[in-house]
Amino acid sequence: MVKPKQQVLLDRVRRLTRRHALGPLINILAKLHPADIAEIIKYLTNAEKKKVFGLINDPEKAADVLSELDITDCVLLLSGMSEDDITRILREMPSDDAAELISNLPEEISQRVLQLMEQEDQKDVEELLQYEEKTAGRIMTPEFFALHEDVTAEGAIQAIRKNSEAEMVFYVYVLDARGHLVGVVSLRQLVMVSPGTRLKDIMTQDVISVTTDTDQEEVARIVERYDFLAIPVVDEKNHLVGIITVDDVIDVLREEATEDIMKMVGTKEEEYVYHDKVTRVARLRLPWLITNLFGGLVTGYIMWLFKVTIKDMLALITFIPVITGMGGNVGVQSSSIMVRGFATGKVSLGRVRMFLVREILIGFMMGVSCGIVVGLVGYLWHHSLVLGLVVGIAMMAAMTVAASMGTLVPTFFRRIHIDPAIASGPFVTTSNDIVGILIYLATATLFLKVFHLIP
């Protein structure tokens, strides 16, 4: 949501863009912080985004703006630029951000941009691109600050003063003669000890680090757990190869949360790229809707199988939307809790049984409460005790089963190494509709036969 002050600025930028008033626009952009420019760009149309970004003449400021935007917007803004202009901007970006951008550009453009980059920058970017996407190696920066364990505190402080390339100097990583990570010293420790104290005498030896192939979600969980400003990345031989800073972790958390939400509603993050291309967006959403379509057909077939029951007690139709709707809602609630729990590390496969029992109890308690209410409504509305009992018991059973399915389905996907986020939303809702209808009509048939209301 745009704040009032930002809304005024956004409206002004839009107005100047439509009028092609380039001079005033350039003046406004020159005075704004890169983060504020990025915030404005988010709310512009694609054409407006490209026009505004193209007016930023300072490559360093343009790079800072890109660092504040989602990768989809970054690719859009660079897509219409020359390879030389892209290279000038990427030179001003940290290696990890540059690698992320290059990996998302069309291959012919990315290869040309790499060739135009300076040899040292090109080497850093190519090394990062060798790692798998969404791993620590891909999002780390090779520009870190590390010293030998025999360096003194005074020597370390002098080295920090001379160093201008390291992205994070709140921590000094300590290496042995073979380049192995053996400790870490905070900047506070350096200024608190006597100048002649060696790093190995004050360093924390139990260093928490991640390897280059660690999943980025796991990296985010570790940084969140220990409140680090940065975490070191090592290779299989414990050589320090880079660090991941907290700003990159925030980007990971936002990216993973967005991805999970998109999967839970049956679409993909690419919608943001193709938001003005309705055909492409429809193709992204269609697969899950087709799943829902077939689920609805199965539900209709089940109702046809129980046509005798429905015919003999037509009032059963009244509560079909209630049974399916409540079961679907409970299932989505449980599956959302599980999906988010797996993503944040609060739920593990070893603790699934505990969560399953909890969700079954919760589903049962909610089912009893809702079942009593809907049962009374059925009795008072249609003056049928049998109908009231059928609806009440079916509601209780459907909600209990829905809660258990909402727990088990994401767990199943997790066990077979598929993102459990796809188990939520359309999948759980459709399956619970089918199960809910089956429970409801089977219960009705049983009761009607017991009370000899149908042959």
C-alpha positions as CSV (number, residue, x, y, z in Angstrom):
1,M,0.0,0.0,0.0
2,V,1.3,3.4,-1.0
3,K,1.7,6.0,1.8
4,P,0.1,9.4,1.3
5,K,3.4,11.2,0.8
6,Q,4.5,8.5,-1.7
7,Q,1.2,8.7,-3.4
8,V,1.6,12.4,-4.1
9,L,5.1,11.7,-5.5
10,L,3.8,8.8,-7.6
11,D,1.0,10.8,-9.1
12,R,3.5,13.6,-10.0
13,V,5.8,11.1,-11.7
14,R,3.0,9.6,-13.6
15,R,1.7,13.0,-14.7
16,L,5.2,14.2,-15.8
17,T,5.8,10.9,-17.6
18,R,2.5,11.2,-19.6
19,R,3.5,14.8,-20.6
20,H,7.0,13.7,-21.5
21,A,8.4,16.3,-19.2
22,L,11.8,14.8,-19.0
23,G,13.6,17.7,-17.4
24,P,11.5,17.9,-14.2
25,L,11.5,14.1,-14.0
26,I,15.3,13.9,-14.1
27,N,15.4,16.6,-11.3
28,I,13.0,14.6,-9.2
29,L,14.9,11.3,-9.6
30,A,18.2,13.0,-8.8
31,K,16.9,14.1,-5.4
32,L,15.3,10.8,-4.5
33,H,16.9,7.9,-2.6
34,P,17.3,4.7,-4.7
35,A,14.9,2.9,-2.4
36,D,12.2,5.6,-3.0
37,I,12.7,5.4,-6.7
38,A,12.3,1.6,-6.6
39,E,9.1,2.0,-4.5
40,I,7.7,4.4,-7.2
41,I,8.7,2.1,-10.1
42,K,6.8,-0.8,-8.5
43,Y,3.4,1.0,-9.1
44,L,4.1,2.2,-12.7
45,T,3.1,0.4,-15.9
46,N,5.7,-1.4,-17.8
47,A,6.2,1.4,-20.3
48,E,6.4,4.0,-17.5
49,K,8.9,1.8,-15.6
50,K,11.3,1.7,-18.5
51,K,10.9,5.4,-19.2
52,V,11.6,6.5,-15.6
53,F,14.5,4.1,-15.1
54,G,16.1,5.2,-18.4
55,L,16.3,8.7,-17.0
56,I,18.7,7.6,-14.2
57,N,22.1,8.6,-15.7
58,D,24.3,7.6,-12.8
59,P,25.1,3.8,-13.2
60,E,25.8,3.5,-9.5
61,K,22.3,4.9,-8.6
62,A,20.7,2.7,-11.2
63,A,22.4,-0.3,-9.7
64,D,21.1,0.6,-6.2
65,V,17.6,1.0,-7.6
66,L,17.8,-2.5,-9.2
67,S,19.0,-3.9,-5.9
68,E,15.7,-2.8,-4.3
69,L,13.4,-4.3,-6.9
70,D,12.2,-7.8,-7.6
71,I,14.1,-9.8,-10.2
72,T,11.1,-9.7,-12.5
73,D,11.1,-5.9,-12.6
74,C,14.9,-5.8,-13.0
75,V,14.8,-8.0,-16.1
76,L,12.0,-5.9,-17.5
77,L,14.0,-2.7,-17.0
78,L,17.2,-4.1,-18.5
79,S,15.5,-5.8,-21.4
80,G,15.3,-2.7,-23.6
81,M,18.8,-1.4,-22.8
82,S,22.0,-1.9,-24.8
83,E,24.5,-4.5,-23.6
84,D,27.0,-1.7,-22.9
85,D,24.6,0.1,-20.7
86,I,23.7,-3.1,-18.9
87,T,27.3,-3.8,-18.3
88,R,28.0,-0.3,-16.9
89,I,25.2,-0.8,-14.3
90,L,26.2,-4.4,-13.4
91,R,29.7,-3.2,-12.7
92,E,28.3,-1.2,-9.8
93,M,26.4,-4.1,-8.3
94,P,27.7,-6.7,-5.7
95,S,28.7,-9.9,-7.5
96,D,25.8,-11.9,-6.0
97,D,23.2,-9.4,-7.3
98,A,24.9,-9.2,-10.7
99,A,25.0,-13.0,-11.0
100,E,21.3,-13.2,-10.1
101,L,20.4,-10.6,-12.8
102,I,22.6,-12.2,-15.5
103,S,21.2,-15.6,-14.8
104,N,17.7,-14.3,-15.6
105,L,18.6,-12.4,-18.8
106,P,18.2,-14.0,-22.2
107,E,21.3,-16.2,-22.8
108,E,22.6,-14.3,-25.8
109,I,22.5,-11.0,-23.8
110,S,24.0,-12.5,-20.6
111,Q,26.9,-14.0,-22.5
112,R,27.7,-10.7,-24.2
113,V,27.4,-8.8,-20.9
114,L,29.8,-11.2,-19.3
115,Q,32.3,-10.7,-22.1
116,L,32.1,-6.9,-21.6
117,M,32.7,-7.0,-17.9
118,E,36.1,-6.5,-16.3
119,Q,38.1,-9.8,-15.9
120,E,37.9,-9.8,-12.1
121,D,34.1,-9.1,-12.0
122,Q,33.5,-11.6,-14.7
123,K,35.4,-14.3,-12.8
124,D,33.4,-13.6,-9.6
125,V,30.1,-13.8,-11.4
126,E,30.9,-16.9,-13.4
127,E,32.0,-18.7,-10.2
128,L,28.7,-17.8,-8.6
129,L,26.7,-19.0,-11.6
130,Q,28.4,-22.4,-11.3
131,Y,26.3,-23.1,-8.1
132,E,22.7,-24.3,-8.2
133,E,19.9,-21.8,-8.0
134,K,18.5,-21.2,-4.5
135,T,21.6,-22.4,-2.8
136,A,24.0,-20.6,-0.5
137,G,26.7,-20.6,-3.2
138,R,24.4,-18.7,-5.6
139,I,23.4,-15.9,-3.2
140,M,26.7,-15.4,-1.4
141,T,29.1,-12.5,-2.1
142,P,32.9,-13.4,-2.5
143,E,33.8,-9.9,-1.2
144,F,34.4,-10.7,2.5
145,F,36.9,-9.7,5.1
146,A,39.2,-12.4,6.5
147,L,42.6,-12.4,8.2
148,H,45.2,-14.9,9.4
149,E,44.8,-16.1,13.0
150,D,48.2,-14.6,14.0
151,V,47.3,-11.1,13.0
152,T,47.0,-8.7,16.0
153,A,44.0,-6.6,16.9
154,E,45.8,-3.5,15.9
155,G,46.8,-5.0,12.6
156,A,43.2,-6.1,12.0
157,I,41.9,-2.6,12.6
158,Q,44.4,-1.1,10.2
159,A,43.5,-3.7,7.6
160,I,39.8,-2.8,8.0
161,R,40.6,0.9,7.5
162,K,42.4,0.1,4.2
163,N,39.8,-2.3,2.9
164,S,37.0,-0.7,0.8
165,E,35.6,-3.7,-1.1
166,A,34.4,-5.9,1.7
167,E,30.6,-5.9,2.0
168,M,30.4,-6.6,5.7
169,V,33.2,-5.7,8.2
170,F,31.2,-6.2,11.4
171,Y,32.7,-9.6,11.5
172,V,36.4,-10.5,10.9
173,Y,36.7,-14.1,9.8
174,V,39.8,-15.9,10.9
175,L,41.7,-18.3,8.7
176,D,44.6,-20.7,9.3
177,A,47.6,-21.1,7.1
178,R,45.6,-23.4,4.7
179,G,42.7,-21.0,4.3
180,H,40.4,-23.0,6.6
181,L,37.8,-21.0,8.6
182,V,38.8,-21.4,12.2
183,G,37.1,-18.6,14.0
184,V,35.3,-15.2,13.9
185,V,35.9,-12.0,15.7
186,S,33.4,-9.1,16.0
187,L,34.4,-5.5,15.5
188,R,33.5,-4.8,19.1
189,Q,36.0,-7.4,20.4
190,L,38.8,-5.8,18.3
191,V,38.4,-2.4,19.9
192,M,38.0,-3.8,23.4
193,V,41.3,-5.8,23.7
194,S,44.9,-4.6,23.8
195,P,46.4,-3.8,20.4
196,G,48.9,-6.7,20.6
197,T,46.3,-9.4,21.2
198,R,46.3,-12.0,18.4
199,L,43.0,-12.9,16.7
200,K,43.3,-16.6,17.6
201,D,43.3,-15.6,21.3
202,I,40.0,-13.8,21.2
203,M,38.2,-15.5,18.3
204,T,35.0,-17.6,18.7
205,Q,36.1,-21.0,17.5
206,D,32.7,-22.6,17.2
207,V,31.8,-20.9,14.0
208,I,28.3,-21.4,12.6
209,S,28.6,-21.6,8.8
210,V,26.8,-23.1,5.8
211,T,28.2,-24.9,2.8
212,T,27.8,-23.8,-0.8
213,D,25.1,-26.3,-1.5
214,T,22.9,-25.4,1.5
215,D,19.4,-24.5,0.5
216,Q,18.7,-20.8,0.8
217,E,15.7,-21.4,3.0
218,E,17.9,-23.2,5.5
219,V,20.4,-20.3,5.4
220,A,17.5,-17.9,6.2
221,R,16.4,-20.0,9.1
222,I,20.0,-20.1,10.6
223,V,20.4,-16.4,10.3
224,E,17.0,-15.8,11.8
225,R,17.7,-18.2,14.7
226,Y,21.1,-16.7,15.7
227,D,20.4,-13.0,14.7
228,F,23.5,-12.8,12.5
229,L,24.3,-9.8,10.4
230,A,26.2,-12.2,8.0
231,I,27.0,-15.9,7.9
232,P,30.1,-17.4,6.3
233,V,29.9,-19.9,3.4
234,V,32.5,-22.7,3.1
235,D,33.3,-25.4,0.6
236,E,33.6,-29.1,1.3
237,K,37.1,-28.6,2.7
238,N,36.0,-25.8,5.0
239,H,37.7,-23.1,3.0
240,L,35.9,-19.7,3.3
241,V,34.5,-18.8,-0.1
242,G,32.0,-16.1,0.7
243,I,29.4,-14.6,3.1
244,I,25.7,-14.1,3.0
245,T,24.5,-10.8,4.5
246,V,21.2,-10.2,6.3
247,D,19.8,-8.1,3.4
248,D,20.2,-11.1,1.1
249,V,18.4,-13.2,3.7
250,I,15.5,-10.8,3.8
251,D,15.2,-11.1,0.0
252,V,15.2,-14.9,0.3
253,L,12.4,-14.8,3.0
254,R,10.3,-12.6,0.8
255,E,10.9,-14.6,-2.3
256,E,10.1,-18.0,-0.7
257,A,7.0,-16.6,1.0
258,T,5.8,-15.2,-2.3
259,E,6.5,-18.5,-4.1
260,D,4.6,-20.5,-1.4
261,I,1.6,-18.2,-1.6
262,M,1.5,-18.4,-5.4
263,K,1.7,-22.2,-5.3
264,M,-1.0,-22.4,-2.7
265,V,-3.5,-20.6,-5.0
266,G,-2.4,-22.6,-8.0
267,T,-0.3,-20.1,-9.9
268,K,3.3,-19.0,-10.3
269,E,5.4,-15.9,-9.6
270,E,5.8,-15.4,-13.3
271,E,2.4,-13.7,-13.2
272,Y,4.2,-10.5,-12.2
273,V,6.3,-10.8,-15.4
274,Y,3.4,-11.3,-17.7
275,H,0.8,-9.3,-15.8
276,D,-0.2,-7.4,-19.0
277,K,-0.3,-10.5,-21.1
278,V,-3.6,-12.1,-20.2
279,T,-3.0,-15.2,-22.4
280,R,0.2,-16.1,-20.6
281,V,-1.3,-15.5,-17.2
282,A,-4.3,-17.7,-18.1
283,R,-1.9,-20.5,-19.0
284,L,-0.2,-20.2,-15.6
285,R,-3.5,-20.5,-13.7
286,L,-5.3,-23.0,-15.9
287,P,-3.6,-26.3,-14.7
288,W,-5.0,-26.0,-11.2
289,L,-8.4,-24.8,-12.4
290,I,-8.5,-27.9,-14.6
291,T,-7.8,-30.0,-11.5
292,N,-10.7,-28.2,-9.8
293,L,-12.9,-28.9,-12.8
294,F,-12.3,-32.6,-12.7
295,G,-12.7,-32.6,-8.9
296,G,-16.1,-31.0,-9.5
297,L,-17.1,-33.6,-12.0
298,V,-16.1,-36.4,-9.6
299,T,-18.3,-34.7,-6.9
300,G,-21.2,-34.5,-9.3
301,Y,-20.7,-38.2,-10.2
302,I,-20.8,-39.2,-6.5
303,M,-24.1,-37.2,-6.1
304,W,-25.4,-39.1,-9.1
305,L,-24.5,-42.4,-7.4
306,F,-26.6,-41.4,-4.4
307,K,-29.5,-40.1,-6.5
308,V,-32.0,-42.5,-4.7
309,T,-31.0,-41.0,-1.4
310,I,-31.3,-37.5,-2.6
311,K,-34.7,-38.2,-4.3
312,D,-36.2,-39.7,-1.2
313,M,-35.0,-36.8,1.0
314,L,-34.7,-33.7,-1.3
315,A,-33.9,-31.5,1.7
316,L,-30.3,-33.0,1.7
317,I,-29.4,-30.7,-1.2
318,T,-29.9,-27.7,1.1
319,F,-26.7,-28.5,3.1
320,I,-24.3,-29.7,0.4
321,P,-22.7,-26.3,0.0
322,V,-22.3,-26.0,3.8
323,I,-20.6,-29.5,4.1
324,T,-18.2,-28.9,1.2
325,G,-17.4,-25.3,2.1
326,M,-16.7,-26.0,5.8
327,G,-14.6,-29.1,5.0
328,G,-12.6,-27.2,2.3
329,N,-11.9,-24.3,4.7
330,V,-10.7,-26.5,7.5
331,G,-8.5,-28.4,5.1
332,V,-6.9,-25.2,3.8
333,Q,-6.3,-24.0,7.4
334,S,-4.5,-27.1,8.4
335,S,-2.5,-27.4,5.2
336,S,-1.5,-23.7,5.4
337,I,-0.2,-24.3,8.9
338,M,1.8,-27.3,7.8
339,V,3.2,-25.6,4.6
340,R,4.4,-22.6,6.5
341,G,5.7,-24.8,9.3
342,F,7.8,-26.8,6.9
343,A,9.1,-23.5,5.3
344,T,10.1,-21.9,8.6
345,G,11.5,-25.1,10.2
346,K,8.9,-25.1,12.9
347,V,7.5,-28.4,11.6
348,S,9.7,-31.4,10.8
349,L,8.9,-34.8,9.5
350,G,9.8,-36.2,12.9
351,R,7.0,-34.1,14.6
352,V,4.3,-34.8,12.1
353,R,2.5,-37.3,14.3
354,M,2.1,-34.6,17.1
355,F,0.7,-32.1,14.6
356,L,-1.6,-34.7,13.1
357,V,-3.1,-35.6,16.5
358,R,-3.5,-31.9,17.3
359,E,-5.2,-31.1,14.0
360,I,-7.5,-34.1,14.3
361,L,-8.6,-32.9,17.8
362,I,-9.0,-29.4,16.6
363,G,-11.0,-30.6,13.6
364,F,-13.2,-32.8,15.8
365,M,-13.9,-29.9,18.3
366,M,-14.8,-27.5,15.5
367,G,-16.8,-30.3,13.8
368,V,-18.8,-30.9,16.9
369,S,-19.6,-27.2,17.4
370,C,-20.6,-26.6,13.8
371,G,-22.4,-30.0,13.6
372,I,-24.6,-29.1,16.6
373,V,-25.5,-25.7,15.0
374,V,-26.2,-27.0,11.5
375,G,-28.0,-30.1,12.9
376,L,-30.4,-27.8,14.9
377,V,-30.9,-25.7,11.7
378,G,-31.7,-28.8,9.7
379,Y,-34.2,-30.0,12.4
380,L,-35.9,-26.6,12.8
381,W,-35.9,-25.8,9.1
382,H,-37.2,-29.1,7.7
383,H,-38.8,-30.5,10.8
384,S,-36.9,-33.7,10.5
385,L,-34.9,-35.2,13.3
386,V,-33.2,-37.7,10.9
387,L,-32.0,-34.9,8.7
388,G,-30.7,-32.9,11.7
389,L,-28.7,-36.0,12.9
390,V,-27.4,-36.7,9.4
391,V,-26.2,-33.2,8.8
392,G,-24.7,-32.8,12.2
393,I,-22.8,-36.1,12.2
394,A,-21.7,-35.6,8.6
395,M,-20.4,-32.1,9.4
396,M,-18.4,-33.4,12.4
397,A,-16.9,-36.3,10.4
398,A,-16.1,-34.1,7.3
399,M,-14.3,-31.4,9.3
400,T,-12.3,-34.0,11.2
401,V,-11.2,-35.8,8.1
402,A,-10.5,-32.5,6.4
403,A,-8.2,-31.4,9.2
404,S,-6.3,-34.7,9.0
405,M,-6.0,-34.5,5.2
406,G,-4.7,-30.9,5.5
407,T,-1.9,-32.3,7.6
408,L,-1.1,-35.5,5.8
409,V,-1.1,-34.2,2.2
410,P,1.6,-31.6,2.6
411,T,3.6,-34.2,4.6
412,F,3.3,-36.7,1.8
413,F,4.7,-34.1,-0.7
414,R,7.5,-33.2,1.7
415,R,8.5,-36.8,2.0
416,I,8.7,-37.3,-1.8
417,H,10.8,-34.1,-2.0
418,I,8.1,-32.0,-3.8
419,D,7.3,-28.5,-2.5
420,P,4.3,-29.0,-0.1
421,A,3.0,-25.6,-1.0
422,I,1.3,-27.2,-4.1
423,A,-0.7,-29.4,-1.7
424,S,-2.7,-26.4,-0.3
425,G,-5.4,-24.3,-1.9
426,P,-7.0,-26.0,-5.0
427,F,-5.7,-29.5,-4.3
428,V,-6.9,-29.7,-0.7
429,T,-10.2,-27.9,-1.4
430,T,-11.1,-30.2,-4.3
431,S,-10.2,-33.4,-2.4
432,N,-12.1,-32.3,0.7
433,D,-15.1,-31.5,-1.5
434,I,-15.1,-35.1,-2.8
435,V,-14.6,-36.7,0.6
436,G,-17.1,-34.3,2.3
437,I,-19.9,-35.2,-0.2
438,L,-19.1,-38.9,0.1
439,I,-19.3,-38.8,3.9
440,Y,-22.5,-36.7,3.8
441,L,-24.4,-38.8,1.3
442,A,-23.1,-42.1,2.8
443,T,-24.3,-41.1,6.2
444,A,-27.7,-40.0,4.9
445,T,-28.1,-43.4,3.1
446,L,-27.2,-45.3,6.2
447,F,-29.6,-43.3,8.4
448,L,-32.4,-43.5,6.0
449,K,-32.0,-47.3,5.7
450,V,-31.8,-47.7,9.5
451,F,-35.1,-45.7,9.9
452,H,-36.6,-47.5,6.9
453,L,-37.2,-44.4,5.0
454,I,-35.7,-45.9,1.8
455,P,-35.9,-49.6,0.6
